[in-house]
Amino acid sequence: MTDARDQAVDEDVESFRIRARAWIEANLPDRDHPGDDDRALQALLFDSGFAGIAFPREYGGAGLTLAHQKVFYDEVRAAHRWAPCGMPWQVSIGMMAPTILDHGSEELKRRHLPRMLRGEETWMQLLSEPRGGSDLAGATTRLTRDGDTYVLNGAKMWSSGAHTCDFGLCLARTDWDAPKHRGLSMIAVPLHDTPGLVLEVIRAVDGNPGHFCQEFFDDVVVPVENLVGEENSGWAVAQSLLFHERNATGGAGYGYGLQNARPTNRQAQRSADGVIATAKQRGVGGDPVLRQLMAESYIEYTASRFANDRIAAGMRTGQFKGPWGSLLKLHLGALSSRHAKIGLAVGGADGVIWEGDAKVGGVAGEAWLSARGIAIAGGTNEIQRNIVSERLLGLPREPSPDRDLPFSEVVRNQHR
């Protein structure tokens, strides 16, 4: 079996495209009949050198670039083939693995990155808290040093797919007397058979059981070596994680292929093409008002695709520096809600009715119910607007009167 890791690290993109195309055609299943074992398929990608294409060779990657990664998944899509994508791969490999690469110790990187890329381990993030809203820096989950271990107490929620994952990157407070951004640490927490950890699945408003979870930590003991980054530097790690999350969600960075390799049938139905297909099926394609709405949806999705390509190319070449993924994430958050409304208008009653768990029809209704979550995940639309205005446009920061106060005083002030 040909191993891409045996190829020259400086292999040019077009030579790589030819080699990848031949391998894809010979090894990957048709995307309409992918089978049920994504872990085995991810292992095949890894063993053949096509998982972690832009990760360093010493951690199991191919040592190539994000441009090579884009080419590989473009070829997967063009060949109508299947590669593992979506949850949990988009999160584990597109977001968590690059965060470990950025901030993890050498021991963590060598131990876990090859396993993540091969699909032997899946990771996710433990960031949001029941009382925290979108202010991640206000985390009150407590992490206390005890010799060669840390002890974790508190709660997290809205953790996507935690019940199916092996590890979670948990943001917790290690110094209550430091300002809120400077007293946080990030630590990797095992999610299975961990004493003191209770994990519950949240049933979402669209009826989807299992996407979101909540976790309760009661004196959970975690080894010191699981710390990611330095103690009290967790905010920098969290910012890196969110940077990769926004890129992946927006269709750039390490998550490009994992999001774009193959949309699911339900995702396809929620796209602009899906709305047009619904209009034809219902015989309302000639309605002048609905035609305008469908045109709007098509234009927005087309503009989004071009923006994704431009920003992804700018980030790969170094022309775009900074959190450009926030611009893509903001557009996605706004577009999802608008497109859901258009889907409801075009779908009519068929868009909100389904039978039992089969959910025949009802795709527009589901999209509407889940659109708010898209506008929140990875940072709310309001947070993205702040990032774009302050870090990309150079506008003044939003006032933050508690930014330099010891966090213990902030908590006391909130309770008064």
C-alpha positions as CSV (number, residue, x, y, z in Angstrom):
1,M,0.0,0.0,0.0
2,T,1.4,3.4,-1.0
3,D,2.1,5.6,2.1
4,A,1.9,9.4,1.5
5,R,4.3,9.9,4.4
6,D,7.0,8.1,2.2
7,Q,6.6,10.9,-0.4
8,A,8.8,14.0,-0.4
9,V,7.5,16.5,2.1
10,D,7.9,19.3,-0.5
11,E,5.7,17.4,-3.1
12,D,4.1,19.9,-5.3
13,V,0.3,20.3,-5.2
14,E,-0.4,19.0,-8.8
15,S,1.8,15.9,-8.3
16,F,-0.1,15.2,-5.1
17,R,-3.4,15.7,-6.9
18,I,-2.6,13.0,-9.4
19,R,-1.5,10.6,-6.7
20,A,-4.5,11.4,-4.5
21,R,-7.0,11.0,-7.3
22,A,-5.7,7.5,-8.1
23,W,-5.8,6.4,-4.5
24,I,-9.3,7.8,-4.0
25,E,-10.7,6.0,-7.0
26,A,-9.1,2.8,-5.9
27,N,-9.9,2.9,-2.2
28,L,-12.8,5.1,-1.1
29,P,-16.5,4.0,-1.3
30,D,-19.2,5.7,-3.2
31,R,-20.6,8.5,-1.1
32,D,-24.2,7.3,-1.4
33,H,-23.2,3.9,0.0
34,P,-20.4,4.6,2.5
35,G,-21.0,1.8,5.0
36,D,-21.2,2.2,8.7
37,D,-17.6,2.0,10.0
38,D,-16.1,5.4,9.7
39,R,-13.4,4.5,12.2
40,A,-12.1,1.8,10.0
41,L,-12.2,4.2,7.0
42,Q,-10.3,6.8,9.0
43,A,-7.7,4.2,9.9
44,L,-7.3,3.4,6.2
45,L,-6.8,7.1,5.4
46,F,-4.2,7.3,8.1
47,D,-2.3,4.1,7.2
48,S,-2.2,5.3,3.6
49,G,-0.9,8.7,4.6
50,F,-4.0,10.7,3.8
51,A,-5.2,11.6,7.3
52,G,-3.6,14.7,8.8
53,I,-2.2,15.8,5.5
54,A,-1.1,19.2,6.9
55,F,0.1,17.8,10.2
56,P,3.9,17.2,10.8
57,R,5.2,13.8,10.1
58,E,6.5,13.3,13.6
59,Y,2.9,13.3,14.9
60,G,1.4,11.0,12.2
61,G,0.7,13.6,9.5
62,A,2.0,13.8,6.0
63,G,4.0,17.0,6.5
64,L,2.4,18.7,3.6
65,T,0.2,21.9,3.6
66,L,-3.4,23.0,3.8
67,A,-3.3,23.5,0.1
68,H,-2.6,19.8,-0.3
69,Q,-5.4,19.0,2.1
70,K,-7.9,21.1,0.1
71,V,-6.9,19.3,-3.1
72,F,-7.4,15.9,-1.5
73,Y,-10.9,16.6,-0.3
74,D,-11.8,18.5,-3.5
75,E,-10.9,15.2,-5.3
76,V,-13.0,13.2,-2.9
77,R,-16.0,15.3,-3.6
78,A,-15.4,15.4,-7.4
79,A,-15.1,11.6,-7.5
80,H,-18.4,11.3,-5.5
81,R,-16.6,9.3,-2.9
82,W,-17.0,9.1,0.9
83,A,-14.5,10.2,3.5
84,P,-15.3,10.6,7.2
85,C,-16.7,14.1,7.8
86,G,-19.0,15.9,10.2
87,M,-19.2,14.9,13.8
88,P,-17.0,13.8,15.5
89,W,-14.3,14.1,12.9
90,Q,-14.7,17.8,12.1
91,V,-14.3,18.6,15.8
92,S,-11.6,16.1,16.7
93,I,-9.3,16.5,13.7
94,G,-10.4,19.9,12.4
95,M,-10.4,21.8,15.8
96,M,-9.0,19.8,18.7
97,A,-5.9,18.3,17.0
98,P,-4.6,21.6,15.7
99,T,-5.1,23.1,19.2
100,I,-3.0,20.3,20.7
101,L,-0.5,20.9,18.0
102,D,-0.3,24.6,18.9
103,H,-0.2,24.3,22.7
104,G,0.3,20.7,23.8
105,S,3.4,19.3,25.4
106,E,5.7,17.1,23.3
107,E,4.4,14.2,25.3
108,L,0.8,15.0,24.6
109,K,1.4,15.6,20.9
110,R,3.3,12.3,20.4
111,R,0.9,10.3,22.5
112,H,-2.5,11.6,21.2
113,L,-2.2,13.2,17.7
114,P,-1.5,10.0,15.8
115,R,-4.4,8.3,17.6
116,M,-6.7,11.3,16.8
117,L,-5.7,11.2,13.1
118,R,-6.2,7.5,12.9
119,G,-9.6,7.7,14.6
120,E,-8.6,5.6,17.6
121,E,-9.5,8.6,19.8
122,T,-12.0,11.4,19.3
123,W,-11.9,14.7,21.2
124,M,-14.2,17.6,21.7
125,Q,-14.3,20.8,23.8
126,L,-15.8,21.5,27.3
127,L,-16.2,25.3,27.3
128,S,-19.7,26.6,27.9
129,E,-21.2,26.5,31.4
130,P,-24.8,26.6,32.7
131,R,-24.5,30.1,34.0
132,G,-21.9,31.5,31.7
133,G,-23.7,32.6,28.5
134,S,-21.2,33.5,25.8
135,D,-18.6,34.9,28.3
136,L,-16.1,32.0,28.3
137,A,-13.7,34.0,30.4
138,G,-16.3,34.0,33.2
139,A,-15.8,30.2,33.7
140,T,-16.4,29.1,37.3
141,T,-15.5,25.4,36.9
142,R,-12.6,25.0,39.4
143,L,-9.3,23.2,38.8
144,T,-7.1,22.8,41.9
145,R,-3.5,21.5,41.9
146,D,-2.9,18.6,44.3
147,G,0.6,17.3,44.0
148,D,1.0,15.4,40.7
149,T,-2.7,15.8,39.8
150,Y,-5.4,18.4,39.4
151,V,-8.9,18.1,40.9
152,L,-11.8,19.3,38.8
153,N,-15.2,20.5,40.1
154,G,-18.0,22.2,38.3
155,A,-20.2,21.8,35.3
156,K,-20.2,22.2,31.5
157,M,-22.9,22.0,28.9
158,W,-23.8,22.3,25.2
159,S,-20.9,19.9,24.6
160,S,-21.4,18.5,21.1
161,G,-21.1,14.8,20.9
162,A,-19.4,14.4,24.3
163,H,-21.0,11.0,24.9
164,T,-19.3,9.5,21.9
165,C,-15.9,11.1,22.4
166,D,-12.8,9.9,24.4
167,F,-11.4,13.2,25.7
168,G,-12.6,16.7,26.3
169,L,-10.5,19.9,26.4
170,C,-11.9,21.6,29.6
171,L,-11.4,25.3,30.4
172,A,-11.4,25.8,34.2
173,R,-10.2,28.4,36.7
174,T,-7.0,27.8,38.5
175,D,-6.4,31.3,40.0
176,W,-9.4,33.2,41.5
177,D,-7.4,36.2,42.4
178,A,-6.2,36.9,38.9
179,P,-8.3,38.9,36.4
180,K,-10.7,36.6,34.7
181,H,-8.8,36.1,31.5
182,R,-5.5,35.4,33.3
183,G,-6.6,32.8,35.8
184,L,-7.8,30.0,33.5
185,S,-6.2,26.7,32.4
186,M,-7.0,24.1,29.8
187,I,-6.8,20.4,30.6
188,A,-7.6,17.2,28.8
189,V,-10.2,15.1,30.6
190,P,-11.0,11.5,29.8
191,L,-14.7,11.1,29.3
192,H,-15.2,7.3,29.8
193,D,-15.1,5.5,33.2
194,T,-13.8,8.6,35.0
195,P,-14.7,8.6,38.7
196,G,-16.7,11.7,39.7
197,L,-17.8,12.5,36.1
198,V,-21.5,12.4,35.2
199,L,-22.3,12.9,31.6
200,E,-25.9,13.4,30.4
201,V,-27.4,13.8,26.9
202,I,-29.6,16.8,26.2
203,R,-32.6,16.4,23.9
204,A,-32.6,19.3,21.5
205,V,-35.6,21.3,20.5
206,D,-35.6,19.7,17.0
207,G,-35.9,16.3,18.7
208,N,-32.3,15.4,18.0
209,P,-31.1,13.3,21.0
210,G,-27.3,13.1,21.4
211,H,-25.9,16.2,19.8
212,F,-25.6,18.2,23.0
213,C,-24.5,17.0,26.4
214,Q,-23.9,18.3,29.9
215,E,-21.2,17.2,32.3
216,F,-20.9,17.4,36.1
217,F,-17.4,17.1,37.8
218,D,-17.2,16.1,41.4
219,D,-13.6,15.8,42.6
220,V,-12.5,14.5,39.2
221,V,-8.8,13.7,39.4
222,V,-6.7,14.4,36.2
223,P,-2.9,14.0,35.8
224,V,-0.8,17.1,35.6
225,E,0.6,16.0,32.3
226,N,-2.9,16.4,30.8
227,L,-2.5,20.2,31.1
228,V,-2.5,21.9,27.6
229,G,-0.3,24.9,27.7
230,E,0.9,26.5,30.9
231,E,-1.1,26.8,34.1
232,N,-3.1,30.1,34.0
233,S,-2.5,30.5,30.3
234,G,-5.7,28.7,29.3
235,W,-7.3,31.7,27.7
236,A,-4.7,31.7,25.0
237,V,-5.4,28.0,24.4
238,A,-9.1,28.7,24.3
239,Q,-8.6,31.4,21.7
240,S,-6.6,29.1,19.6
241,L,-9.3,26.4,19.9
242,L,-12.0,28.9,18.8
243,F,-9.8,30.1,16.0
244,H,-9.7,26.6,14.6
245,E,-13.4,26.0,15.3
246,R,-14.4,29.1,13.4
247,N,-12.2,28.2,10.5
248,A,-13.5,24.7,10.4
249,T,-17.1,25.8,10.7
250,G,-16.7,28.4,8.0
251,G,-15.0,25.9,5.7
252,A,-11.3,26.8,6.0
253,G,-8.2,25.7,7.8
254,Y,-7.8,22.1,9.1
255,G,-11.5,21.4,9.0
256,Y,-11.9,22.2,5.3
257,G,-12.2,18.7,4.0
258,L,-14.0,17.3,7.1
259,Q,-16.9,19.7,6.5
260,N,-17.0,19.7,2.8
261,A,-16.1,16.1,1.7
262,R,-19.7,15.0,1.6
263,P,-22.8,16.8,2.9
264,T,-25.4,14.5,4.4
265,N,-28.8,14.1,2.7
266,R,-30.4,16.4,5.2
267,Q,-27.7,19.1,4.8
268,A,-28.2,18.9,1.0
269,Q,-31.9,19.4,1.4
270,R,-31.3,22.5,3.5
271,S,-29.1,24.0,0.9
272,A,-30.2,26.5,-1.8
273,D,-30.4,23.6,-4.3
274,G,-32.6,21.7,-1.8
275,V,-35.0,24.6,-1.6
276,I,-35.2,24.8,-5.4
277,A,-35.9,21.0,-5.5
278,T,-38.7,21.4,-2.9
279,A,-40.3,24.2,-5.0
280,K,-40.3,22.0,-8.1
281,Q,-41.7,19.1,-6.1
282,R,-44.5,21.3,-4.8
283,G,-45.2,22.9,-8.1
284,V,-44.6,26.4,-6.8
285,G,-41.4,27.2,-8.8
286,G,-43.3,29.8,-10.9
287,D,-44.5,31.8,-7.9
288,P,-42.8,35.3,-8.3
289,V,-42.4,35.9,-4.6
290,L,-40.9,32.5,-3.9
291,R,-38.7,32.8,-7.0
292,Q,-37.2,36.0,-5.5
293,L,-36.6,34.2,-2.2
294,M,-34.9,31.2,-3.9
295,A,-32.7,33.6,-5.9
296,E,-31.7,35.3,-2.7
297,S,-30.8,32.0,-1.1
298,Y,-28.8,30.9,-4.1
299,I,-26.9,34.2,-4.3
300,E,-26.0,34.1,-0.6
301,Y,-24.8,30.5,-0.7
302,T,-22.8,31.2,-3.9
303,A,-21.2,34.3,-2.3
304,S,-20.5,32.3,0.8
305,R,-18.6,29.6,-1.2
306,F,-16.5,32.2,-3.0
307,A,-15.7,34.0,0.3
308,N,-14.7,30.7,1.8
309,D,-12.4,29.9,-1.1
310,R,-10.8,33.4,-1.0
311,I,-10.3,33.5,2.8
312,A,-9.0,29.9,2.9
313,A,-6.5,30.8,0.1
314,G,-5.5,34.0,1.8
315,M,-4.8,32.1,5.1
316,R,-2.8,29.4,3.3
317,T,-0.6,32.0,1.5
318,G,-0.3,34.2,4.5
319,Q,-2.0,37.2,2.9
320,F,-4.8,37.1,5.4
321,K,-3.5,37.1,9.0
322,G,-5.8,37.1,12.0
323,P,-9.3,35.7,12.8
324,W,-10.7,35.7,9.3
325,G,-12.7,32.6,10.1
326,S,-14.9,34.8,12.3
327,L,-16.1,36.6,9.1
328,L,-17.1,33.3,7.6
329,K,-18.7,32.1,10.9
330,L,-20.7,35.4,11.2
331,H,-22.1,35.0,7.6
332,L,-23.0,31.3,8.3
333,G,-24.8,32.3,11.5
334,A,-26.8,35.0,9.8
335,L,-27.4,33.0,6.6
336,S,-28.7,29.9,8.5
337,S,-31.6,31.8,10.0
338,R,-32.5,33.6,6.8
339,H,-32.3,30.4,4.7
340,A,-34.5,28.6,7.3
341,K,-37.2,31.2,6.8
342,I,-37.0,30.9,3.1
343,G,-37.2,27.1,3.4
344,L,-40.4,27.5,5.5
345,A,-41.9,29.8,2.9
346,V,-41.1,27.4,0.0
347,G,-41.9,24.2,1.9
348,G,-45.3,25.3,3.2
349,A,-47.1,22.8,5.5
350,D,-44.9,20.0,4.2
351,G,-41.9,21.7,5.7
352,V,-43.1,21.4,9.3
353,I,-44.9,18.0,9.3
354,W,-43.3,14.6,9.8
355,E,-44.3,11.3,11.1
356,G,-42.6,9.9,14.3
357,D,-38.8,9.4,14.3
358,A,-38.7,8.8,10.5
359,K,-39.2,12.6,10.0
360,V,-40.5,12.3,6.5
361,G,-40.7,15.9,5.4
362,G,-40.2,18.5,8.0
363,V,-36.7,19.4,6.9
364,A,-37.5,23.1,6.7
365,G,-38.9,23.0,10.2
366,E,-35.9,21.2,11.6
367,A,-33.6,23.8,9.9
368,W,-35.5,26.6,11.5
369,L,-35.3,25.0,15.0
370,S,-31.5,24.4,14.7
371,A,-30.6,27.7,13.1
372,R,-30.3,29.5,16.4
373,G,-27.8,26.9,17.5
374,I,-25.7,27.6,14.5
375,A,-25.7,31.3,15.4
376,I,-24.4,30.5,18.9
377,A,-21.9,27.6,18.4
378,G,-18.3,28.6,18.2
379,G,-19.2,32.1,19.5
380,T,-22.4,34.0,19.0
381,N,-23.1,36.3,16.1
382,E,-22.5,39.2,18.5
383,I,-19.1,37.9,19.5
384,Q,-18.1,37.4,15.9
385,R,-19.1,41.0,15.1
386,N,-16.9,42.2,18.0
387,I,-14.0,40.2,16.6
388,V,-14.4,41.4,13.1
389,S,-14.8,45.0,14.1
390,E,-11.9,45.1,16.6
391,R,-9.4,42.7,15.2
392,L,-10.0,42.9,11.4
393,L,-11.2,46.5,11.1
394,G,-9.3,48.0,13.9
395,L,-12.2,49.7,15.6
396,P,-12.1,50.5,19.4
397,R,-12.7,47.7,21.9
398,E,-16.0,47.3,23.5
399,P,-15.8,48.6,27.2
400,S,-15.1,45.8,29.7
401,P,-15.1,47.3,33.3
402,D,-14.3,44.0,35.0
403,R,-11.5,43.0,32.7
404,D,-8.7,43.9,35.2
405,L,-10.4,43.1,38.4
406,P,-9.5,39.9,40.4
407,F,-12.1,37.3,39.4
408,S,-13.1,36.7,43.0
409,E,-14.2,40.3,43.2
410,V,-16.2,40.0,40.0
411,V,-18.1,37.0,41.4
412,R,-18.8,38.8,44.6
413,N,-20.1,41.8,42.7
414,Q,-22.4,39.6,40.7
415,H,-23.9,38.1,43.8
416,R,-24.7,41.5,45.4
